[in-house]
Amino acid sequence: MTEIRKRNGITATSTVNILAAEADLYMAEIENKIIVKIGSKQDLGVLPPNVKVATSGQDYAVWERK
């Protein structure tokens, strides 16, 4: 995930827009460049069409804008 942050210029002062904050799902868009999902919930709703999975694993995923 460090490479994804570097590639997109994400820093500690980057703007974060929380998309969901539930018991089993946290999703946030950072700098309008990446979307981060943490939690076991699979029903995420509709993701923007211009994103692609950058990395994923058990209970997390990161999408980048194309």
Backbone atoms as SQL, in Angstrom:
CREATE TABLE atoms (id INTEGER PRIMARY KEY, chain TEXT, resi INTEGER, resn TEXT, atom TEXT, x REAL, y REAL, z REAL);
INSERT INTO atoms VALUES
  (1, 'A', 1, 'MET', 'N', 0.808, -1.181, 0.000),
  (2, 'A', 1, 'MET', 'CA', 0.000, 0.000, 0.000),
  (3, 'A', 1, 'MET', 'C', 0.862, 1.260, 0.000),
  (4, 'A', 2, 'THR', 'N', 2.089, 1.131, 0.414),
  (5, 'A', 2, 'THR', 'CA', 2.994, 2.275, 0.386),
  (6, 'A', 2, 'THR', 'C', 3.183, 2.779, -1.037),
  (7, 'A', 3, 'GLU', 'N', 3.327, 1.871, -1.981),
  (8, 'A', 3, 'GLU', 'CA', 3.496, 2.268, -3.388),
  (9, 'A', 3, 'GLU', 'C', 2.256, 2.976, -3.919),
  (10, 'A', 4, 'ILE', 'N', 1.084, 2.522, -3.524),
  (11, 'A', 4, 'ILE', 'CA', -0.163, 3.168, -3.955),
  (12, 'A', 4, 'ILE', 'C', -0.204, 4.600, -3.420),
  (13, 'A', 5, 'ARG', 'N', 0.180, 4.775, -2.163),
  (14, 'A', 5, 'ARG', 'CA', 0.221, 6.127, -1.577),
  (15, 'A', 5, 'ARG', 'C', 1.195, 7.020, -2.332),
  (16, 'A', 6, 'LYS', 'N', 2.390, 6.524, -2.586),
  (17, 'A', 6, 'LYS', 'CA', 3.401, 7.311, -3.311),
  (18, 'A', 6, 'LYS', 'C', 2.919, 7.675, -4.708),
  (19, 'A', 7, 'ARG', 'N', 2.405, 6.681, -5.418),
  (20, 'A', 7, 'ARG', 'CA', 1.967, 6.875, -6.801),
  (21, 'A', 7, 'ARG', 'C', 0.880, 7.944, -6.901),
  (22, 'A', 8, 'ASN', 'N', 0.058, 8.064, -5.855),
  (23, 'A', 8, 'ASN', 'CA', -1.061, 9.004, -5.882),
  (24, 'A', 8, 'ASN', 'C', -0.826, 10.264, -5.057),
  (25, 'A', 9, 'GLY', 'N', 0.376, 10.414, -4.514),
  (26, 'A', 9, 'GLY', 'CA', 0.700, 11.610, -3.747),
  (27, 'A', 9, 'GLY', 'C', -0.087, 11.738, -2.447),
  (28, 'A', 10, 'ILE', 'N', -0.441, 10.615, -1.841),
  (29, 'A', 10, 'ILE', 'CA', -1.204, 10.622, -0.595),
  (30, 'A', 10, 'ILE', 'C', -0.238, 10.842, 0.573),
  (31, 'A', 11, 'THR', 'N', -0.567, 11.827, 1.422),
  (32, 'A', 11, 'THR', 'CA', 0.263, 12.135, 2.594),
  (33, 'A', 11, 'THR', 'C', -0.630, 12.205, 3.835),
  (34, 'A', 12, 'ALA', 'N', -0.016, 12.466, 4.967),
  (35, 'A', 12, 'ALA', 'CA', -0.761, 12.576, 6.225),
  (36, 'A', 12, 'ALA', 'C', -1.745, 13.742, 6.212),
  (37, 'A', 13, 'THR', 'N', -1.539, 14.707, 5.334),
  (38, 'A', 13, 'THR', 'CA', -2.428, 15.872, 5.275),
  (39, 'A', 13, 'THR', 'C', -3.429, 15.797, 4.120),
  (40, 'A', 14, 'SER', 'N', -3.513, 14.663, 3.454),
  (41, 'A', 14, 'SER', 'CA', -4.446, 14.497, 2.337),
  (42, 'A', 14, 'SER', 'C', -5.894, 14.583, 2.818),
  (43, 'A', 15, 'THR', 'N', -6.759, 15.077, 1.949),
  (44, 'A', 15, 'THR', 'CA', -8.180, 15.201, 2.236),
  (45, 'A', 15, 'THR', 'C', -8.845, 13.830, 2.203),
  (46, 'A', 16, 'VAL', 'N', -9.648, 13.548, 3.236),
  (47, 'A', 16, 'VAL', 'CA', -10.360, 12.273, 3.342),
  (48, 'A', 16, 'VAL', 'C', -11.854, 12.547, 3.355),
  (49, 'A', 17, 'ASN', 'N', -12.594, 11.852, 2.491),
  (50, 'A', 17, 'ASN', 'CA', -14.050, 11.935, 2.447),
  (51, 'A', 17, 'ASN', 'C', -14.588, 10.569, 2.863),
  (52, 'A', 18, 'ILE', 'N', -15.192, 10.483, 4.048),
  (53, 'A', 18, 'ILE', 'CA', -15.716, 9.211, 4.537),
  (54, 'A', 18, 'ILE', 'C', -17.000, 8.881, 3.784),
  (55, 'A', 19, 'LEU', 'N', -17.015, 7.721, 3.126),
  (56, 'A', 19, 'LEU', 'CA', -18.163, 7.277, 2.344),
  (57, 'A', 19, 'LEU', 'C', -19.094, 6.388, 3.154),
  (58, 'A', 20, 'ALA', 'N', -18.545, 5.619, 4.095),
  (59, 'A', 20, 'ALA', 'CA', -19.343, 4.739, 4.955),
  (60, 'A', 20, 'ALA', 'C', -18.579, 4.484, 6.239),
  (61, 'A', 21, 'ALA', 'N', -19.308, 4.452, 7.340),
  (62, 'A', 21, 'ALA', 'CA', -18.719, 4.120, 8.641),
  (63, 'A', 21, 'ALA', 'C', -19.757, 3.309, 9.406),
  (64, 'A', 22, 'GLU', 'N', -19.654, 1.999, 9.279),
  (65, 'A', 22, 'GLU', 'CA', -20.595, 1.074, 9.907),
  (66, 'A', 22, 'GLU', 'C', -19.798, 0.053, 10.713),
  (67, 'A', 23, 'ALA', 'N', -20.489, -0.804, 11.434),
  (68, 'A', 23, 'ALA', 'CA', -19.815, -1.808, 12.265),
  (69, 'A', 23, 'ALA', 'C', -18.914, -2.724, 11.448),
  (70, 'A', 24, 'ASP', 'N', -19.336, -3.051, 10.219),
  (71, 'A', 24, 'ASP', 'CA', -18.578, -3.998, 9.393),
  (72, 'A', 24, 'ASP', 'C', -18.049, -3.392, 8.095),
  (73, 'A', 25, 'LEU', 'N', -18.048, -2.056, 8.006),
  (74, 'A', 25, 'LEU', 'CA', -17.567, -1.405, 6.783),
  (75, 'A', 25, 'LEU', 'C', -17.100, 0.019, 7.068),
  (76, 'A', 26, 'TYR', 'N', -15.893, 0.317, 6.628),
  (77, 'A', 26, 'TYR', 'CA', -15.386, 1.693, 6.601),
  (78, 'A', 26, 'TYR', 'C', -14.870, 1.914, 5.191),
  (79, 'A', 27, 'MET', 'N', -15.383, 2.932, 4.519),
  (80, 'A', 27, 'MET', 'CA', -14.908, 3.292, 3.183),
  (81, 'A', 27, 'MET', 'C', -14.631, 4.780, 3.156),
  (82, 'A', 28, 'ALA', 'N', -13.523, 5.128, 2.516),
  (83, 'A', 28, 'ALA', 'CA', -13.164, 6.536, 2.399),
  (84, 'A', 28, 'ALA', 'C', -12.495, 6.782, 1.057),
  (85, 'A', 29, 'GLU', 'N', -12.735, 7.966, 0.526),
  (86, 'A', 29, 'GLU', 'CA', -12.065, 8.409, -0.690),
  (87, 'A', 29, 'GLU', 'C', -11.003, 9.413, -0.257),
  (88, 'A', 30, 'ILE', 'N', -9.792, 9.232, -0.755),
  (89, 'A', 30, 'ILE', 'CA', -8.680, 10.082, -0.347),
  (90, 'A', 30, 'ILE', 'C', -8.184, 10.877, -1.549),
  (91, 'A', 31, 'GLU', 'N', -8.217, 12.206, -1.389),
  (92, 'A', 31, 'GLU', 'CA', -7.752, 13.137, -2.434),
  (93, 'A', 31, 'GLU', 'C', -8.423, 12.909, -3.788),
  (94, 'A', 32, 'ASN', 'N', -9.608, 12.304, -3.786),
  (95, 'A', 32, 'ASN', 'CA', -10.312, 12.009, -5.042),
  (96, 'A', 32, 'ASN', 'C', -9.455, 11.144, -5.967),
  (97, 'A', 33, 'LYS', 'N', -8.517, 10.379, -5.381),
  (98, 'A', 33, 'LYS', 'CA', -7.601, 9.549, -6.162),
  (99, 'A', 33, 'LYS', 'C', -7.737, 8.073, -5.851),
  (100, 'A', 34, 'ILE', 'N', -7.970, 7.738, -4.572),
  (101, 'A', 34, 'ILE', 'CA', -8.125, 6.331, -4.207),
  (102, 'A', 34, 'ILE', 'C', -9.336, 6.162, -3.297),
  (103, 'A', 35, 'ILE', 'N', -9.887, 4.954, -3.289),
  (104, 'A', 35, 'ILE', 'CA', -10.954, 4.573, -2.369),
  (105, 'A', 35, 'ILE', 'C', -10.437, 3.392, -1.565),
  (106, 'A', 36, 'VAL', 'N', -10.584, 3.482, -0.242),
  (107, 'A', 36, 'VAL', 'CA', -10.126, 2.435, 0.668),
  (108, 'A', 36, 'VAL', 'C', -11.340, 1.830, 1.354),
  (109, 'A', 37, 'LYS', 'N', -11.388, 0.503, 1.410),
  (110, 'A', 37, 'LYS', 'CA', -12.464, -0.219, 2.091),
  (111, 'A', 37, 'LYS', 'C', -11.839, -1.134, 3.124),
  (112, 'A', 38, 'ILE', 'N', -12.326, -1.048, 4.367),
  (113, 'A', 38, 'ILE', 'CA', -11.882, -1.926, 5.444),
  (114, 'A', 38, 'ILE', 'C', -13.131, -2.514, 6.090),
  (115, 'A', 39, 'GLY', 'N', -13.151, -3.814, 6.282),
  (116, 'A', 39, 'GLY', 'CA', -14.283, -4.473, 6.929),
  (117, 'A', 39, 'GLY', 'C', -14.783, -5.647, 6.122),
  (118, 'A', 40, 'SER', 'N', -15.609, -6.457, 6.766),
  (119, 'A', 40, 'SER', 'CA', -16.065, -7.706, 6.148),
  (120, 'A', 40, 'SER', 'C', -17.247, -7.539, 5.201),
  (121, 'A', 41, 'LYS', 'N', -17.946, -6.430, 5.250),
  (122, 'A', 41, 'LYS', 'CA', -19.131, -6.230, 4.408),
  (123, 'A', 41, 'LYS', 'C', -18.750, -6.258, 2.931),
  (124, 'A', 42, 'GLN', 'N', -19.514, -7.004, 2.142),
  (125, 'A', 42, 'GLN', 'CA', -19.242, -7.143, 0.711),
  (126, 'A', 42, 'GLN', 'C', -20.129, -6.251, -0.157),
  (127, 'A', 43, 'ASP', 'N', -21.311, -5.892, 0.324),
  (128, 'A', 43, 'ASP', 'CA', -22.235, -5.056, -0.443),
  (129, 'A', 43, 'ASP', 'C', -21.803, -3.601, -0.302),
  (130, 'A', 44, 'LEU', 'N', -21.075, -3.119, -1.296),
  (131, 'A', 44, 'LEU', 'CA', -20.495, -1.778, -1.225),
  (132, 'A', 44, 'LEU', 'C', -21.305, -0.727, -1.953),
  (133, 'A', 45, 'GLY', 'N', -22.346, -1.135, -2.641),
  (134, 'A', 45, 'GLY', 'CA', -23.061, -0.195, -3.473),
  (135, 'A', 45, 'GLY', 'C', -22.322, -0.051, -4.795),
  (136, 'A', 46, 'VAL', 'N', -22.540, 1.033, -5.465),
  (137, 'A', 46, 'VAL', 'CA', -21.945, 1.246, -6.785),
  (138, 'A', 46, 'VAL', 'C', -20.644, 2.034, -6.644),
  (139, 'A', 47, 'LEU', 'N', -19.580, 1.464, -7.164),
  (140, 'A', 47, 'LEU', 'CA', -18.298, 2.177, -7.218),
  (141, 'A', 47, 'LEU', 'C', -18.249, 2.992, -8.505),
  (142, 'A', 48, 'PRO', 'N', -17.521, 4.089, -8.519),
  (143, 'A', 48, 'PRO', 'CA', -17.394, 4.865, -9.754),
  (144, 'A', 48, 'PRO', 'C', -16.827, 3.989, -10.879),
  (145, 'A', 49, 'PRO', 'N', -17.250, 4.215, -12.114),
  (146, 'A', 49, 'PRO', 'CA', -16.783, 3.380, -13.230),
  (147, 'A', 49, 'PRO', 'C', -15.313, 3.599, -13.579),
  (148, 'A', 50, 'ASN', 'N', -14.727, 4.671, -13.103),
  (149, 'A', 50, 'ASN', 'CA', -13.348, 4.993, -13.479),
  (150, 'A', 50, 'ASN', 'C', -12.334, 4.587, -12.410),
  (151, 'A', 51, 'VAL', 'N', -12.633, 3.529, -11.635),
  (152, 'A', 51, 'VAL', 'CA', -11.672, 3.017, -10.657),
  (153, 'A', 51, 'VAL', 'C', -11.333, 1.570, -10.972),
  (154, 'A', 52, 'LYS', 'N', -10.134, 1.157, -10.562),
  (155, 'A', 52, 'LYS', 'CA', -9.705, -0.233, -10.722),
  (156, 'A', 52, 'LYS', 'C', -9.080, -0.686, -9.407),
  (157, 'A', 53, 'VAL', 'N', -9.175, -1.975, -9.122),
  (158, 'A', 53, 'VAL', 'CA', -8.601, -2.518, -7.893),
  (159, 'A', 53, 'VAL', 'C', -7.083, -2.415, -7.965),
  (160, 'A', 54, 'ALA', 'N', -6.494, -1.801, -6.949),
  (161, 'A', 54, 'ALA', 'CA', -5.036, -1.690, -6.869),
  (162, 'A', 54, 'ALA', 'C', -4.463, -2.798, -6.000),
  (163, 'A', 55, 'THR', 'N', -5.193, -3.154, -4.938),
  (164, 'A', 55, 'THR', 'CA', -4.800, -4.262, -4.060),
  (165, 'A', 55, 'THR', 'C', -6.014, -4.662, -3.241),
  (166, 'A', 56, 'SER', 'N', -6.017, -5.900, -2.780),
  (167, 'A', 56, 'SER', 'CA', -7.106, -6.366, -1.921),
  (168, 'A', 56, 'SER', 'C', -6.646, -7.589, -1.144),
  (169, 'A', 57, 'GLY', 'N', -7.381, -7.900, -0.113),
  (170, 'A', 57, 'GLY', 'CA', -7.099, -9.059, 0.721),
  (171, 'A', 57, 'GLY', 'C', -8.293, -9.307, 1.614),
  (172, 'A', 58, 'GLN', 'N', -8.097, -10.095, 2.659),
  (173, 'A', 58, 'GLN', 'CA', -9.204, -10.393, 3.556),
  (174, 'A', 58, 'GLN', 'C', -9.659, -9.119, 4.257),
  (175, 'A', 59, 'ASP', 'N', -10.888, -8.742, 3.988),
  (176, 'A', 59, 'ASP', 'CA', -11.552, -7.598, 4.620),
  (177, 'A', 59, 'ASP', 'C', -10.959, -6.233, 4.286),
  (178, 'A', 60, 'TYR', 'N', -10.254, -6.114, 3.152),
  (179, 'A', 60, 'TYR', 'CA', -9.815, -4.781, 2.726),
  (180, 'A', 60, 'TYR', 'C', -9.656, -4.746, 1.206),
  (181, 'A', 61, 'ALA', 'N', -9.738, -3.548, 0.658),
  (182, 'A', 61, 'ALA', 'CA', -9.479, -3.331, -0.768),
  (183, 'A', 61, 'ALA', 'C', -9.132, -1.865, -0.977),
  (184, 'A', 62, 'VAL', 'N', -8.348, -1.616, -2.021),
  (185, 'A', 62, 'VAL', 'CA', -7.992, -0.250, -2.406),
  (186, 'A', 62, 'VAL', 'C', -8.194, -0.138, -3.910),
  (187, 'A', 63, 'TRP', 'N', -8.932, 0.882, -4.327),
  (188, 'A', 63, 'TRP', 'CA', -9.150, 1.168, -5.736),
  (189, 'A', 63, 'TRP', 'C', -8.450, 2.470, -6.091),
  (190, 'A', 64, 'GLU', 'N', -7.934, 2.545, -7.316),
  (191, 'A', 64, 'GLU', 'CA', -7.319, 3.775, -7.827),
  (192, 'A', 64, 'GLU', 'C', -8.129, 4.278, -9.008),
  (193, 'A', 65, 'ARG', 'N', -8.128, 5.583, -9.187),
  (194, 'A', 65, 'ARG', 'CA', -8.739, 6.159, -10.394),
  (195, 'A', 65, 'ARG', 'C', -7.905, 5.740, -11.592),
  (196, 'A', 66, 'LYS', 'N', -8.566, 5.426, -12.696),
  (197, 'A', 66, 'LYS', 'CA', -7.863, 5.017, -13.926),
  (198, 'A', 66, 'LYS', 'C', -7.212, 6.212, -14.573);
